[in-house]
Amino acid sequence: MSSRPTKPPVKTPRGAPPPSPAPLDKRTQATPPKPANGIDEALMEELHVDHGKVREEFTRSLPPLYPGDGYVFELPQPGQVPQLGPAANNAPWSSLIIKEDGVRGSGWRLFEHEGKRRVSVNVPLVLVDAPYRSRDRQGETHDFFISNMSFAFKDQKTGQADDTRQSPLYYLLRSLGSDMTGLTNQADYMAAFVACLGKRFKAQIDWRAECSAKRAARFYNPESDREEVADEKSAWGKIVGCGTKYRVEVGQKAKAKKIPRDAETGDLLSNFGCIGLRDGNECNAVLRVNMDLRNFRAI
């Protein structure tokens, strides 16, 4: 079998210019892209992110668990939420306190109430077991706020506070076996709470709502078909709440009103219009209930 003859290679004499390159075949080759309006440069700009200051991702809160007793929750496992402690490298507990306003997510805060300093903690709780009204929601994670601020009621005759009533955090720690006689300061409460991480407890869910007279109220706007805050920027101007409070059950002498129920099902409403009075007219501010945990017991 014979082979086709090949052309000898072309030799360029010394000092002669190099041969011209072969013409570009546009079907198989492409020219480098040219920057268009600085887009390529912008895509390659270095991003500067301080990962130590990244906030937790915002997520829409779950519907509140229906009021009732027999809920079982589990605290996060040790080390699962570093913001709770223990303080790293034997650092003081103060290193865990969140000082920036508006920071969301789990962690400790130091605040002042009636001239006394208290600590609060926002913590994710896993719903392990629930009454029949919320049984299909087992496994959900709910963020709960709890503090060592006591809700002491004043005696109607003497006007003095009842110091025998303690804070929700006190009752939670006691139910989990903490030695309450050894908790003499805020750091002691923080350390006791961290020692209880991973434990389970039983509690009761209660609802409350308030049309706060200190904050701008929310109203339904039929034009935009949504709820809007009546602040200085709204079409209504700033309108604060009427001050009416709501509870699931109220006593005869209580100043609070009962949380309304659905007219057809009889279920408590977690979102409703305020029926308090403002200037002789019904308030109609849109209210949402808050969940409270109480009646803590060990499993």
Secondary structure as UniProt FT lines:
FT   TURN            14..15
FT   TURN            26..28
FT   TURN            37..38
FT   HELIX           39..43
FT   HELIX           51..53
FT   STRAND          68..74
FT   TURN            78..80
FT   HELIX           82..84
FT   HELIX           88..90
FT   HELIX           93..96
FT   TURN            101..102
FT   STRAND          107..113
FT   TURN            114..115
FT   STRAND          116..129
FT   HELIX           132..137
FT   TURN            138..139
FT   STRAND          141..147
FT   TURN            156..158
FT   TURN            163..164
FT   HELIX           168..175
FT   TURN            176..177
FT   HELIX           180..182
FT   HELIX           186..195
FT   TURN            196..198
FT   STRAND          200..210
FT   TURN            213..214
FT   STRAND          218..221
FT   TURN            222..225
FT   STRAND          226..229
FT   TURN            232..233
FT   TURN            235..236
FT   STRAND          245..247
FT   TURN            252..253
FT   STRAND          257..258
FT   TURN            263..265
FT   STRAND          271..273
FT   STRAND          277..278
FT   TURN            279..280
FT   STRAND          281..282
FT   STRAND          286..288
FT   STRAND          290..298
//
